[in-house]
Amino acid sequence: MLWLKEIATVVVIAVVLSFLIKTFLFRAFYIPSESMVSTLDINDRIFVNLLVPEPFALERGDVVVFKDTKGWLPPTPQKADGPFTFVEDGLTFVGLLPDNSEQHLVKRVIGLPGDHVICCDADGKLTVNGAPLDEKYVNPAEVPLVRNFDVVVPAGKVWVMGDNRNHSADSRAHTDSNGGFVDIADIEGKAAVIAWPLNRWAALDNYPDVFKNVPPAG
């Protein structure tokens, strides 16, 4: 049964390569909520670049996935084991399925360490270091409600917001926890691609034009 041996070898190589890619390069995640509509829809699957924020630095506008170490999310109910749970767990472990079990969030980086972020100016726009933002990525289906804030991002942290502003419990909603800031150390990586469903496949943009006039943090 030489062909069985060859198939087994190919499967083992594929699993090892997938595990290495998941560990060092990319990881799949599932989108469970509407907080990033219309950039990300519920049930989208995304690939996250694990080389950001290290060795490659974060940029304003990056969509990032981060661990919920500050209790932003409610506890996840224990999932009942099914007949194929071990198969699902194995495929998730090697990176062939997106991980739904851990507590992660996905938001867009608005402020980097040292940035002064204010909502809002006289025209209802966010400003970063005094520069107003024309946020092309915000969900156009609704006019964002104004929730005033005035923050300076501390070292080692970022200020994040969802693109679906009226339906996102982001930094604005958690100022009582770590000031609403996300520790860069908690960031798993930068969302790079919508991989599923196929009709939604797209590379994700960090909209450099939106932030091009933002001066360096003072």
Backbone bond lengths (Angstrom), bond angles and torsions (degrees), N, CA, C in turn:
res aa  C-N    CA-C-N  psi(-1)  N-CA   C-N-CA  omega(-1)  CA-C   N-CA-C  phi
1 M - - - 1.458 - - 1.532 110.58 -
2 L 1.326 114.71 57.68 1.459 119.39 -177.70 1.521 111.33 -61.86
3 W 1.334 116.10 -35.59 1.467 119.20 -177.69 1.522 111.62 -66.27
4 L 1.353 117.14 -33.94 1.465 119.44 176.67 1.522 111.10 -65.09
5 K 1.317 115.74 -39.39 1.465 120.32 178.08 1.522 110.62 -63.56
6 E 1.342 116.04 -40.44 1.465 119.98 179.70 1.530 110.87 -66.38
7 I 1.333 116.55 -41.74 1.467 119.91 178.26 1.521 110.49 -62.97
8 A 1.338 116.28 -44.09 1.466 119.97 179.12 1.519 111.15 -61.06
9 T 1.333 116.18 -39.44 1.468 120.01 178.90 1.520 111.07 -63.66
10 V 1.341 116.07 -43.84 1.466 120.40 179.11 1.523 110.64 -62.41
11 V 1.339 116.88 -42.48 1.467 120.70 179.75 1.521 110.77 -62.86
12 V 1.327 116.83 -44.96 1.467 120.44 179.87 1.521 110.73 -62.09
13 I 1.326 117.02 -43.86 1.469 120.44 179.07 1.525 110.24 -62.02
14 A 1.347 116.37 -43.01 1.469 119.98 -179.71 1.520 111.10 -62.85
15 V 1.333 116.90 -41.61 1.464 120.71 179.84 1.520 110.64 -65.47
16 V 1.326 117.16 -44.08 1.469 120.81 179.79 1.520 110.62 -63.23
17 L 1.341 116.57 -44.93 1.466 119.64 178.94 1.522 110.86 -62.48
18 S 1.334 116.70 -42.16 1.461 119.95 179.16 1.517 110.87 -61.94
19 F 1.339 116.99 -41.83 1.464 120.79 179.15 1.525 110.95 -63.37
20 L 1.334 116.75 -42.56 1.464 120.21 179.91 1.524 111.01 -65.61
21 I 1.343 116.22 -40.61 1.467 119.75 178.18 1.518 109.98 -63.09
22 K 1.350 117.07 -44.33 1.466 121.00 179.41 1.521 111.14 -61.74
23 T 1.325 116.34 -38.03 1.461 120.68 -175.52 1.514 112.26 -74.97
24 F 1.331 117.46 -37.26 1.457 119.62 -169.27 1.529 114.95 -117.91
25 L 1.327 119.48 -20.82 1.466 119.78 -172.27 1.529 113.13 -122.04
26 F 1.323 117.80 -62.55 1.462 121.47 -174.71 1.525 110.18 -134.57
27 R 1.331 113.98 153.24 1.459 120.18 176.34 1.520 108.60 -142.41
28 A 1.330 116.62 143.37 1.461 121.30 -178.78 1.525 110.74 -91.87
29 F 1.338 115.32 141.58 1.465 121.31 176.15 1.525 109.23 -136.16
30 Y 1.319 114.55 153.63 1.469 123.76 -179.96 1.525 108.81 -106.31
31 I 1.340 117.21 138.92 1.466 122.38 -179.60 1.528 109.08 -97.98
32 P 1.357 118.12 111.53 1.463 120.36 -175.16 1.523 114.95 -96.63
33 S 1.346 118.15 -9.87 1.468 119.46 -171.36 1.522 111.18 -133.02
34 E 1.342 114.82 174.26 1.463 121.19 -175.93 1.522 113.09 -95.69
35 S 1.315 119.28 11.30 1.465 120.75 -170.98 1.521 113.95 -66.97
36 M 1.352 117.42 -19.24 1.465 120.05 -179.15 1.527 112.80 -113.02
37 V 1.342 118.00 12.01 1.463 120.96 173.46 1.530 108.59 -61.16
38 S 1.334 121.72 137.78 1.450 125.89 8.65 1.529 113.67 -99.83
39 T 1.340 116.75 9.66 1.463 119.81 175.75 1.517 110.38 -68.13
40 L 1.329 116.90 -48.68 1.460 122.84 178.79 1.523 109.12 -124.63
41 D 1.320 116.03 130.32 1.458 121.34 178.84 1.526 110.61 -98.43
42 I 1.329 115.52 158.90 1.465 120.16 173.43 1.529 109.06 -57.03
43 N 1.332 115.66 136.40 1.467 125.46 179.83 1.520 114.05 80.07
44 D 1.323 119.02 1.18 1.464 119.59 170.58 1.524 109.96 -62.67
45 R 1.327 115.44 148.50 1.464 121.77 169.46 1.519 107.39 -112.93
46 I 1.317 116.24 132.09 1.456 120.30 -177.55 1.522 110.22 -123.48
47 F 1.349 115.08 153.55 1.454 121.13 170.22 1.518 108.25 -103.71
48 V 1.330 114.79 134.00 1.460 121.94 -176.24 1.521 109.30 -111.49
49 N 1.325 115.95 130.12 1.461 123.37 178.30 1.526 109.07 -78.23
50 L 1.329 117.19 112.22 1.461 121.74 -176.66 1.526 113.04 -80.45
51 L 1.331 117.43 -1.45 1.470 120.69 179.17 1.524 112.07 -86.25
52 V 1.339 116.27 0.09 1.463 123.04 173.05 1.530 106.69 -118.58
53 P 1.330 120.70 129.99 1.467 128.54 14.43 1.524 115.72 -90.25
54 E 1.307 119.16 -0.22 1.457 120.79 174.66 1.524 108.59 -136.28
55 P 1.346 117.00 133.71 1.472 128.57 7.19 1.527 114.86 -83.73
56 F 1.352 117.13 -9.12 1.465 119.62 -178.78 1.524 110.00 -94.64
57 A 1.325 116.17 137.82 1.466 121.56 -171.90 1.526 111.91 -76.80
58 L 1.322 115.02 153.60 1.459 121.60 171.17 1.516 110.70 -67.75
59 E 1.334 115.50 153.54 1.458 122.12 172.52 1.524 108.66 -128.52
60 R 1.316 116.25 152.79 1.464 119.47 172.75 1.526 108.69 -58.17
61 G 1.310 115.50 138.37 1.460 120.14 -179.42 1.509 114.59 94.78
62 D 1.329 117.80 -13.24 1.464 119.61 177.86 1.526 110.54 -63.70
63 V 1.322 116.34 138.09 1.461 121.53 170.04 1.523 106.88 -89.32
64 V 1.329 116.76 122.24 1.461 120.19 -173.90 1.526 111.27 -124.34
65 V 1.316 114.72 152.11 1.461 122.65 171.82 1.522 107.37 -107.54
66 F 1.344 116.04 131.20 1.460 118.91 -178.70 1.524 110.98 -138.14
67 K 1.334 114.41 153.40 1.467 121.28 178.61 1.523 109.85 -73.10
68 D 1.320 115.37 140.69 1.466 120.83 179.54 1.526 109.63 -86.81
69 T 1.315 116.00 80.50 1.469 120.20 179.18 1.523 112.42 -89.79
70 K 1.335 117.77 -6.04 1.470 121.34 -177.11 1.527 113.01 -107.79
71 G 1.326 117.41 5.97 1.461 120.15 176.19 1.509 114.45 75.71
72 W 1.331 118.22 33.16 1.460 120.43 176.82 1.526 111.44 -70.13
73 L 1.318 117.54 -30.93 1.461 122.07 -176.45 1.523 110.83 -99.85
74 P 1.339 117.29 151.74 1.470 119.53 173.05 1.520 109.88 -70.06
75 P 1.334 117.51 157.99 1.473 119.87 178.58 1.525 111.17 -58.24
76 T 1.315 115.52 143.56 1.457 120.71 177.94 1.521 110.25 -83.59
77 P 1.343 118.72 125.69 1.472 119.42 177.86 1.520 111.17 -64.30
78 Q 1.314 115.89 146.12 1.459 121.07 179.41 1.523 109.61 -64.50
79 K 1.331 115.84 127.50 1.462 120.61 -179.07 1.525 109.88 -81.34
80 A 1.326 115.52 131.95 1.465 119.77 177.95 1.523 110.17 -70.01
81 D 1.316 116.14 138.32 1.456 120.85 178.94 1.520 110.01 -72.24
82 G 1.329 115.36 135.36 1.447 121.51 175.00 1.514 110.37 -110.90
83 P 1.328 117.24 -179.47 1.467 120.18 -176.76 1.524 113.56 -64.93
84 F 1.338 117.23 -22.75 1.459 119.62 -178.03 1.527 111.96 -115.45
85 T 1.338 116.23 19.58 1.463 119.88 -178.06 1.517 111.75 -58.87
86 F 1.342 116.50 -41.05 1.466 119.15 -177.58 1.523 111.23 -65.54
87 V 1.350 116.61 -32.70 1.465 119.82 177.51 1.523 109.95 -68.61
88 E 1.337 115.60 -45.70 1.466 120.53 178.70 1.523 111.01 -60.94
89 D 1.342 116.51 -43.78 1.464 120.21 179.77 1.524 111.02 -63.27
90 G 1.324 116.37 -39.21 1.460 119.62 179.61 1.513 112.26 -66.49
91 L 1.338 116.58 -43.46 1.463 120.19 178.91 1.523 111.16 -66.32
92 T 1.333 116.73 -35.19 1.466 120.10 176.20 1.518 110.61 -66.68
93 F 1.327 116.69 -41.57 1.465 121.21 -177.82 1.522 111.44 -60.11
94 V 1.337 116.79 -40.76 1.468 118.93 -177.96 1.522 112.16 -87.88
95 G 1.339 117.46 -2.55 1.455 119.90 174.61 1.504 115.62 94.32
96 L 1.338 118.01 9.65 1.457 120.21 179.73 1.524 112.73 -85.60
97 L 1.340 117.17 -13.86 1.461 122.60 172.73 1.520 109.03 -126.67
98 P 1.355 117.62 147.55 1.468 119.46 176.07 1.516 110.87 -67.39
99 D 1.322 116.08 148.21 1.461 121.79 -177.86 1.523 109.45 -87.86
100 N 1.338 116.44 115.28 1.462 121.46 178.79 1.528 112.18 -100.22
101 S 1.330 117.50 -8.00 1.458 120.18 -167.28 1.520 113.49 -84.75
102 E 1.324 117.33 -33.47 1.454 119.78 -174.53 1.527 110.81 -83.47
103 Q 1.321 115.13 159.53 1.445 121.23 -179.36 1.530 109.44 -87.99
104 H 1.321 115.75 101.59 1.456 121.95 178.50 1.525 109.32 -128.82
105 L 1.328 115.21 156.00 1.461 121.71 173.92 1.519 108.80 -128.80
106 V 1.329 115.02 157.65 1.462 120.58 175.95 1.523 108.31 -128.49
107 K 1.324 116.28 126.66 1.467 122.80 -179.25 1.529 108.43 -147.06
108 R 1.347 114.82 174.20 1.466 120.29 177.62 1.526 109.47 -103.45
109 V 1.323 115.65 136.28 1.464 121.18 177.91 1.527 108.91 -74.83
110 I 1.327 115.85 122.12 1.461 121.56 177.56 1.526 110.63 -105.16
111 G 1.325 116.84 -41.01 1.458 120.56 -178.29 1.513 112.05 -125.29
112 L 1.334 116.21 132.97 1.458 123.61 175.57 1.527 109.42 -95.37
113 P 1.331 118.37 170.85 1.466 119.84 178.81 1.530 112.53 -52.56
114 G 1.336 115.54 129.77 1.461 121.77 -179.87 1.509 114.72 91.32
115 D 1.341 118.03 -14.83 1.467 120.98 -178.51 1.527 110.97 -70.23
116 H 1.331 114.84 145.20 1.468 123.03 175.10 1.527 107.02 -105.00
117 V 1.334 116.41 109.14 1.464 122.17 -174.89 1.525 108.82 -111.13
118 I 1.346 115.96 128.09 1.464 121.32 -176.78 1.524 109.68 -130.60
119 C 1.303 115.55 138.56 1.461 122.32 166.73 1.530 107.55 -124.21
120 C 1.251 115.21 121.89 1.452 129.06 -1.25 1.534 107.53 -139.22
121 D 1.345 117.62 172.69 1.458 119.19 176.16 1.531 109.99 -84.23
122 A 1.331 116.51 -173.19 1.470 120.71 -175.97 1.521 112.49 -63.40
123 D 1.345 116.62 -21.52 1.462 121.11 179.01 1.525 112.41 -95.35
124 G 1.328 116.28 7.39 1.457 120.06 178.88 1.512 114.52 78.42
125 K 1.345 117.68 18.48 1.463 121.20 -177.98 1.525 111.21 -102.63
126 L 1.341 114.91 147.35 1.456 119.44 169.20 1.521 109.42 -64.86
127 T 1.332 115.91 148.53 1.459 119.54 171.11 1.526 108.50 -125.33
128 V 1.327 115.03 143.66 1.462 121.89 174.27 1.519 107.29 -124.59
129 N 1.308 115.65 118.35 1.470 122.07 -176.65 1.523 111.57 53.74
130 G 1.337 115.00 36.57 1.459 121.27 176.67 1.509 115.05 89.20
131 A 1.335 118.76 -9.99 1.467 121.83 -178.17 1.527 110.06 -95.58
132 P 1.348 118.15 124.10 1.467 120.15 177.95 1.524 111.01 -71.03
133 L 1.325 116.06 147.48 1.459 121.70 -178.90 1.519 110.63 -108.12
134 D 1.335 115.89 131.78 1.458 121.75 170.68 1.525 106.45 -96.91
135 E 1.325 116.18 89.72 1.461 121.53 -167.86 1.537 111.86 -81.28
136 K 1.320 115.21 91.60 1.459 121.55 -176.53 1.527 112.70 -68.64
137 Y 1.311 116.91 -19.03 1.462 121.13 -175.77 1.524 112.92 -86.61
138 V 1.334 118.90 -12.08 1.469 120.87 -178.35 1.525 109.63 -66.61
139 N 1.326 116.39 138.44 1.458 122.34 -178.76 1.528 110.73 -51.87
140 P 1.349 117.86 116.68 1.462 120.24 -176.17 1.525 113.68 -76.77
141 A 1.328 117.54 -6.78 1.465 120.22 -175.54 1.520 112.79 -72.87
142 E 1.338 117.42 -20.31 1.458 120.68 -178.16 1.525 109.71 -137.96
143 V 1.317 116.04 148.51 1.461 120.76 172.60 1.522 107.76 -80.03
144 P 1.342 118.28 121.53 1.471 119.43 -177.66 1.525 112.09 -61.27
145 L 1.316 115.71 134.57 1.456 120.49 173.90 1.525 109.23 -71.14
146 V 1.314 116.95 140.35 1.462 121.00 -179.44 1.522 109.17 -80.29
147 R 1.323 116.14 122.72 1.467 122.70 174.17 1.522 105.95 -124.59
148 N 1.307 115.77 99.96 1.461 120.58 -171.17 1.525 112.20 -66.62
149 F 1.318 114.75 139.74 1.460 121.67 171.98 1.524 108.51 -156.97
150 D 1.306 115.37 160.31 1.465 122.82 -179.82 1.525 106.28 -148.61
151 V 1.343 116.64 103.56 1.464 120.38 -173.08 1.526 110.80 -132.39
152 V 1.316 114.51 151.68 1.462 122.27 168.21 1.524 106.39 -114.84
153 V 1.319 116.15 124.95 1.461 120.85 -174.03 1.531 109.98 -75.86
154 P 1.332 117.97 123.46 1.468 120.44 179.84 1.533 112.26 -70.61
155 A 1.312 115.42 165.52 1.463 121.16 175.49 1.527 110.00 -59.69
156 G 1.325 115.75 140.75 1.455 120.76 176.88 1.506 115.19 78.28
157 K 1.347 117.37 10.17 1.465 120.64 -176.86 1.527 110.55 -136.34
158 V 1.332 115.92 167.05 1.465 122.55 175.20 1.523 108.91 -136.43
159 W 1.339 114.63 159.78 1.468 122.42 173.82 1.518 106.89 -106.85
160 V 1.344 117.06 126.42 1.461 120.79 -174.35 1.524 110.49 -123.77
161 M 1.342 114.79 150.56 1.458 120.69 177.83 1.523 109.00 -144.19
162 G 1.338 116.01 150.89 1.453 120.90 175.36 1.518 110.95 -83.57
163 D 1.322 116.35 150.47 1.466 120.33 178.75 1.527 111.64 -70.88
164 N 1.318 117.48 -24.64 1.464 122.33 177.30 1.530 107.34 -93.96
165 R 1.320 116.11 75.26 1.457 123.03 -163.75 1.526 114.81 -54.97
166 N 1.327 117.06 -36.11 1.465 119.29 -177.54 1.530 113.10 -80.21
167 H 1.331 116.30 -4.61 1.469 120.34 -176.44 1.527 110.54 -135.05
168 S 1.311 116.56 37.64 1.462 120.75 -178.63 1.522 110.24 -134.10
169 A 1.330 115.66 116.47 1.468 120.71 174.44 1.527 107.96 -87.95
170 D 1.323 115.06 82.98 1.465 121.53 -173.07 1.523 110.39 -108.05
171 S 1.336 116.96 -150.86 1.468 120.10 -177.95 1.521 112.06 -54.43
172 R 1.323 117.35 -34.48 1.462 121.02 -177.57 1.527 112.03 -62.81
173 A 1.323 116.55 -31.47 1.466 121.38 -174.68 1.520 113.26 -90.31
174 H 1.329 117.10 -2.43 1.465 119.19 -172.94 1.524 111.90 -131.85
175 T 1.316 116.31 36.63 1.468 119.08 179.61 1.523 112.14 -67.40
176 D 1.339 117.03 -16.04 1.464 120.14 176.77 1.525 112.15 -81.65
177 S 1.329 116.80 -6.49 1.463 122.03 -179.85 1.522 109.01 -122.94
178 N 1.335 116.62 103.74 1.464 121.14 179.65 1.521 111.40 63.12
179 G 1.348 116.86 24.35 1.457 120.33 -179.96 1.510 114.33 70.72
180 G 1.346 116.67 7.99 1.460 120.49 -175.49 1.514 112.81 87.25
181 F 1.314 117.17 -2.76 1.464 120.87 -177.04 1.528 110.50 -85.26
182 V 1.325 115.06 153.26 1.460 122.30 176.59 1.520 108.43 -107.51
183 D 1.318 116.18 130.03 1.460 120.13 176.87 1.528 109.89 -68.71
184 I 1.323 116.14 130.76 1.463 119.54 177.67 1.526 110.28 -58.70
185 A 1.320 116.78 -31.34 1.469 120.65 179.24 1.522 112.25 -63.42
186 D 1.344 117.87 -20.55 1.465 121.38 179.90 1.524 112.85 -88.40
187 I 1.324 117.71 -6.84 1.464 120.97 -176.97 1.524 109.83 -78.78
188 E 1.338 115.38 122.92 1.464 121.01 179.04 1.522 111.29 -76.09
189 G 1.339 116.56 -37.65 1.453 119.39 -178.54 1.516 111.58 169.31
190 K 1.314 114.29 -177.85 1.466 122.86 -178.31 1.527 109.43 -100.53
191 A 1.331 116.74 126.47 1.460 120.70 177.01 1.521 109.34 -64.82
192 A 1.333 115.70 125.53 1.460 120.04 -173.54 1.520 113.35 -109.59
193 V 1.339 116.86 -38.20 1.465 120.69 -171.22 1.524 110.05 -145.44
194 I 1.346 115.98 139.04 1.468 120.67 163.31 1.523 106.05 -84.17
195 A 1.332 116.63 115.12 1.461 120.68 -174.09 1.526 113.34 -98.67
196 W 1.336 116.75 -21.93 1.464 120.48 -177.11 1.517 109.05 -153.25
197 P 1.330 118.74 142.71 1.466 128.51 -1.47 1.530 112.09 -69.37
198 L 1.317 115.45 160.95 1.462 119.91 -172.83 1.520 112.58 -61.36
199 N 1.339 116.75 -33.07 1.464 118.17 -179.51 1.521 112.71 -73.42
200 R 1.346 116.86 -4.55 1.469 121.41 176.37 1.527 111.41 -107.92
201 W 1.335 117.46 3.48 1.464 119.99 -175.03 1.527 109.70 -55.99
202 A 1.344 115.17 130.56 1.469 120.18 179.18 1.516 109.20 -167.99
203 A 1.330 115.05 147.49 1.462 120.25 169.22 1.525 107.86 -78.67
204 L 1.322 116.60 140.16 1.462 121.17 -177.17 1.516 110.53 -89.04
205 D 1.321 115.45 136.62 1.459 123.13 -174.53 1.524 109.68 -99.90
206 N 1.338 116.45 142.38 1.471 118.43 172.62 1.531 111.86 -100.49
207 Y 1.328 116.98 10.12 1.460 123.73 171.86 1.532 112.28 49.87
208 P 1.335 117.24 63.66 1.471 118.60 179.45 1.523 113.25 -60.34
209 D 1.355 117.36 -27.60 1.470 119.48 179.25 1.526 111.63 -62.72
210 V 1.333 116.98 -31.89 1.466 120.46 -179.03 1.522 110.87 -64.66
211 F 1.324 116.45 -33.71 1.465 121.25 -172.52 1.530 113.41 -108.54
212 K 1.343 117.38 5.90 1.465 119.59 -172.16 1.523 113.08 -65.00
213 N 1.330 117.59 -25.34 1.472 119.90 -178.54 1.524 113.16 -95.61
214 V 1.329 116.39 4.50 1.468 119.62 179.74 1.527 109.22 -76.69
215 P 1.326 118.15 121.47 1.468 120.00 178.97 1.524 110.53 -73.73
216 P 1.318 117.40 162.43 1.469 119.90 176.73 1.521 110.89 -58.75
217 A 1.326 114.64 152.10 1.465 119.41 178.15 1.517 110.10 -60.81
218 G 1.326 114.95 136.42 1.464 119.71 -178.57 1.492 111.33 -94.14
